[in-house]
């Protein structure tokens, strides 16, 4: 619970949150969900993506999936993050020095970056289908981890060599096809 030191007074907990129960992050997740409920006033799907600093199964994550939002990474058939190997993980590289960015080691051990798909509403002409397979006649982006391995410019490492990773996070990518909804 974040509390300002004296003589400052912490602001009142927003009505959306439970004072002395919700953490700041849990409250922020509730506020984001409410923002989407209030503003998502078109029938097409919406997207929430970013570094949420919350792992799968956390109260923040469960709040989003509890609203019926889709974790695109899992729906696309990708496995959950394996901290031992770094596969399907998005974060964990040191960000206070360049050592992890200059190393070819994957260096990630948690998944805290997400792309959630807020379902299409009634009357939508777009189903918002998450594409998981490559198209047979043209290359397509798959849904899952982006830049989940070091750059292809070998060798990489400390200057003057090219850096191996450009960020302390591996990114996410989503291929969301509209597809037509079937008439009922």
C-alpha positions as a Markdown table, in Angstrom:
| # | Residue | x | y | z |
|---|---|---|---|---|
| 1 | Unk | 0.0 | 0.0 | 0.0 |
| 2 | Unk | 1.5 | 3.3 | -1.0 |
| 3 | Unk | 1.2 | 6.0 | 1.7 |
| 4 | Unk | 2.8 | 9.4 | 1.5 |
| 5 | Unk | 5.1 | 10.3 | 4.5 |
| 6 | Unk | 4.0 | 13.0 | 7.0 |
| 7 | Unk | 3.2 | 15.8 | 6.7 |
| 8 | Unk | 1.5 | 14.8 | 3.4 |
| 9 | Unk | -1.8 | 13.1 | 3.4 |
| 10 | Unk | -2.5 | 10.2 | 0.9 |
| 11 | Unk | -5.3 | 10.9 | -1.5 |
| 12 | Unk | -8.6 | 9.2 | -0.8 |
| 13 | Unk | -8.9 | 5.8 | -2.4 |
| 14 | Unk | -11.0 | 6.1 | -5.6 |
| 15 | Unk | -14.6 | 4.8 | -5.3 |
| 16 | Unk | -13.6 | 2.0 | -7.7 |
| 17 | Unk | -11.2 | 0.5 | -5.2 |
| 18 | Unk | -11.4 | -0.8 | -1.6 |
| 19 | Unk | -9.5 | 1.3 | 0.8 |
| 20 | Unk | -6.9 | -0.7 | 2.8 |
| 21 | Unk | -7.6 | -3.8 | 0.7 |
| 22 | Unk | -6.5 | -3.1 | -2.9 |
| 23 | Unk | -2.9 | -2.3 | -3.6 |
| 24 | Unk | -2.2 | 0.7 | -5.9 |
| 25 | Unk | -1.6 | -1.7 | -8.8 |
| 26 | Unk | -4.9 | -3.6 | -8.1 |
| 27 | Unk | -6.7 | -0.2 | -8.0 |
| 28 | Unk | -5.1 | 0.9 | -11.2 |
| 29 | Unk | -6.2 | -2.3 | -12.9 |
| 30 | Unk | -9.8 | -1.8 | -11.8 |
| 31 | Unk | -9.7 | 1.8 | -13.0 |
| 32 | Unk | -8.3 | 0.7 | -16.4 |
| 33 | Unk | -11.1 | -2.0 | -16.7 |
| 34 | Unk | -13.7 | 0.6 | -15.8 |
| 35 | Unk | -12.2 | 3.1 | -18.3 |
| 36 | Unk | -12.6 | 0.5 | -21.1 |
| 37 | Unk | -16.2 | -0.3 | -20.0 |
| 38 | Unk | -17.1 | 3.4 | -20.1 |
| 39 | Unk | -15.2 | 4.3 | -23.3 |
| 40 | Unk | -15.4 | 1.2 | -25.4 |
| 41 | Unk | -18.6 | 2.3 | -27.1 |
| 42 | Unk | -18.1 | 0.8 | -30.5 |
| 43 | Unk | -18.9 | -2.7 | -31.5 |
| 44 | Unk | -15.4 | -3.6 | -32.7 |
| 45 | Unk | -12.8 | -5.2 | -30.4 |
| 46 | Unk | -10.4 | -3.1 | -28.4 |
| 47 | Unk | -6.8 | -3.8 | -27.4 |
| 48 | Unk | -5.0 | -3.2 | -24.1 |
| 49 | Unk | -1.3 | -3.7 | -24.3 |
| 50 | Unk | 1.7 | -2.8 | -22.2 |
| 51 | Unk | 4.1 | -3.6 | -19.4 |
| 52 | Unk | 1.6 | -4.2 | -16.6 |
| 53 | Unk | 4.2 | -5.3 | -14.0 |
| 54 | Unk | 1.8 | -8.1 | -13.0 |
| 55 | Unk | 2.2 | -11.8 | -13.6 |
| 56 | Unk | -0.4 | -14.2 | -14.8 |
| 57 | Unk | -2.6 | -15.2 | -11.9 |
| 58 | Unk | -2.0 | -11.9 | -10.1 |
| 59 | Unk | -5.1 | -9.9 | -8.9 |
| 60 | Unk | -4.5 | -7.4 | -11.7 |
| 61 | Unk | -4.3 | -10.1 | -14.4 |
| 62 | Unk | -7.4 | -11.9 | -13.0 |
| 63 | Unk | -9.3 | -8.6 | -13.1 |
| 64 | Unk | -8.7 | -8.2 | -16.8 |
| 65 | Unk | -9.5 | -11.8 | -17.7 |
| 66 | Unk | -12.5 | -11.7 | -15.3 |
| 67 | Unk | -14.0 | -9.0 | -17.6 |
| 68 | Unk | -13.8 | -11.5 | -20.4 |
| 69 | Unk | -10.7 | -10.1 | -22.0 |
| 70 | Unk | -8.5 | -12.5 | -23.9 |
| 71 | Unk | -4.8 | -13.0 | -23.1 |
| 72 | Unk | -3.7 | -13.1 | -26.8 |
| 73 | Unk | -0.4 | -14.9 | -25.9 |
| 74 | Unk | -2.2 | -17.9 | -24.4 |
| 75 | Unk | -5.1 | -18.0 | -26.8 |
| 76 | Unk | -2.6 | -18.2 | -29.7 |
| 77 | Unk | -1.4 | -21.4 | -28.2 |
| 78 | Unk | 1.9 | -20.1 | -26.8 |
| 79 | Unk | 3.1 | -21.6 | -23.6 |
| 80 | Unk | 3.4 | -19.7 | -20.3 |
| 81 | Unk | 6.7 | -18.2 | -19.4 |
| 82 | Unk | 9.4 | -20.7 | -18.4 |
| 83 | Unk | 11.7 | -18.9 | -15.9 |
| 84 | Unk | 14.3 | -21.6 | -16.2 |
| 85 | Unk | 14.8 | -21.1 | -19.9 |
| 86 | Unk | 13.4 | -17.6 | -20.5 |
| 87 | Unk | 11.1 | -19.0 | -23.3 |
| 88 | Unk | 7.9 | -17.0 | -23.6 |
| 89 | Unk | 9.0 | -14.6 | -20.9 |
| 90 | Unk | 9.1 | -10.8 | -21.4 |
| 91 | Unk | 11.1 | -9.3 | -18.5 |
| 92 | Unk | 13.9 | -9.8 | -16.2 |
| 93 | Unk | 17.0 | -8.3 | -17.9 |
| 94 | Unk | 19.0 | -5.9 | -15.7 |
| 95 | Unk | 18.0 | -2.3 | -16.5 |
| 96 | Unk | 20.5 | -0.5 | -14.4 |
| 97 | Unk | 23.6 | -1.4 | -16.5 |
| 98 | Unk | 24.2 | -2.8 | -20.0 |
| 99 | Unk | 25.4 | -6.3 | -19.0 |
| 100 | Unk | 22.2 | -8.1 | -19.9 |
| 101 | Unk | 21.7 | -6.1 | -23.1 |
| 102 | Unk | 25.2 | -6.9 | -24.3 |
| 103 | Unk | 24.9 | -10.6 | -23.6 |
| 104 | Unk | 23.5 | -13.2 | -26.0 |
| 105 | Unk | 21.8 | -15.0 | -23.0 |
| 106 | Unk | 18.0 | -14.5 | -23.1 |
| 107 | Unk | 18.0 | -13.1 | -19.6 |
| 108 | Unk | 14.2 | -12.9 | -19.1 |
| 109 | Unk | 12.4 | -14.9 | -16.4 |
| 110 | Unk | 8.8 | -13.5 | -16.1 |
| 111 | Unk | 5.9 | -12.5 | -18.3 |
| 112 | Unk | 4.6 | -9.1 | -17.2 |
| 113 | Unk | 3.8 | -7.6 | -20.6 |
| 114 | Unk | 0.5 | -8.4 | -22.2 |
| 115 | Unk | -1.8 | -7.8 | -25.1 |
| 116 | Unk | -5.4 | -8.2 | -24.0 |
| 117 | Unk | -8.2 | -8.3 | -26.6 |
| 118 | Unk | -11.5 | -6.8 | -25.4 |
| 119 | Unk | -14.2 | -8.8 | -27.2 |
| 120 | Unk | -16.3 | -7.3 | -30.0 |
| 121 | Unk | -19.7 | -6.1 | -29.0 |
| 122 | Unk | -23.2 | -6.8 | -30.5 |
| 123 | Unk | -23.5 | -5.6 | -34.0 |
| 124 | Unk | -19.8 | -5.9 | -34.8 |
| 125 | Unk | -18.8 | -6.9 | -38.3 |
| 126 | Unk | -15.4 | -7.9 | -37.0 |
| 127 | Unk | -15.0 | -11.0 | -34.9 |
| 128 | Unk | -11.5 | -10.0 | -33.7 |
| 129 | Unk | -9.9 | -13.5 | -34.3 |
| 130 | Unk | -6.4 | -14.0 | -33.0 |
| 131 | Unk | -4.3 | -15.5 | -35.8 |
| 132 | Unk | -2.1 | -18.3 | -34.8 |
| 133 | Unk | -0.8 | -19.9 | -38.0 |
| 134 | Unk | 1.1 | -18.6 | -41.0 |
| 135 | Unk | -0.9 | -18.0 | -44.1 |
| 136 | Unk | 0.1 | -20.6 | -46.8 |
| 137 | Unk | 0.6 | -17.9 | -49.6 |
| 138 | Unk | 2.0 | -14.9 | -47.7 |
| 139 | Unk | 4.1 | -14.4 | -44.6 |
| 140 | Unk | 2.1 | -13.1 | -41.5 |
| 141 | Unk | 3.1 | -12.0 | -38.1 |
| 142 | Unk | 2.3 | -14.6 | -35.5 |
| 143 | Unk | 0.9 | -13.8 | -32.1 |
| 144 | Unk | 3.4 | -14.1 | -29.2 |
| 145 | Unk | 6.8 | -12.9 | -28.2 |
| 146 | Unk | 8.6 | -10.4 | -30.4 |
| 147 | Unk | 12.4 | -10.1 | -30.3 |
| 148 | Unk | 12.6 | -13.2 | -28.1 |
| 149 | Unk | 16.2 | -13.8 | -29.1 |
| 150 | Unk | 19.3 | -11.6 | -29.5 |
| 151 | Unk | 19.7 | -9.6 | -32.7 |
| 152 | Unk | 20.9 | -11.3 | -35.8 |
| 153 | Unk | 24.0 | -9.2 | -36.2 |
| 154 | Unk | 26.6 | -11.6 | -35.0 |
| 155 | Unk | 28.7 | -11.1 | -33.2 |
| 156 | Unk | 27.0 | -8.8 | -30.7 |
| 157 | Unk | 28.1 | -7.6 | -27.3 |
| 158 | Unk | 29.9 | -4.7 | -25.7 |
| 159 | Unk | 30.8 | -1.7 | -27.8 |
| 160 | Unk | 32.1 | -1.4 | -30.4 |
| 161 | Unk | 30.0 | -4.4 | -31.3 |
| 162 | Unk | 26.2 | -4.1 | -31.9 |
| 163 | Unk | 24.2 | -4.5 | -28.7 |
| 164 | Unk | 22.5 | -7.9 | -28.4 |
| 165 | Unk | 19.1 | -6.7 | -27.0 |
| 166 | Unk | 17.7 | -3.2 | -27.5 |
| 167 | Unk | 15.5 | -3.4 | -24.4 |
| 168 | Unk | 15.3 | -4.9 | -21.0 |
| 169 | Unk | 12.0 | -6.5 | -22.1 |
| 170 | Unk | 11.1 | -8.8 | -25.0 |
| 171 | Unk | 8.1 | -7.5 | -26.8 |
| 172 | Unk | 4.7 | -8.9 | -27.6 |
| 173 | Unk | 3.0 | -9.0 | -31.0 |
| 174 | Unk | -0.5 | -9.6 | -32.0 |
| 175 | Unk | -2.0 | -10.6 | -35.4 |
| 176 | Unk | -5.7 | -9.8 | -35.0 |
| 177 | Unk | -7.8 | -10.6 | -38.0 |
| 178 | Unk | -11.2 | -9.1 | -38.4 |
| 179 | Unk | -13.0 | -12.0 | -40.0 |
| 180 | Unk | -16.7 | -11.7 | -40.5 |
| 181 | Unk | -19.1 | -12.7 | -37.8 |
| 182 | Unk | -21.5 | -15.4 | -38.9 |
| 183 | Unk | -25.1 | -14.5 | -38.9 |
| 184 | Unk | -27.2 | -16.2 | -36.3 |
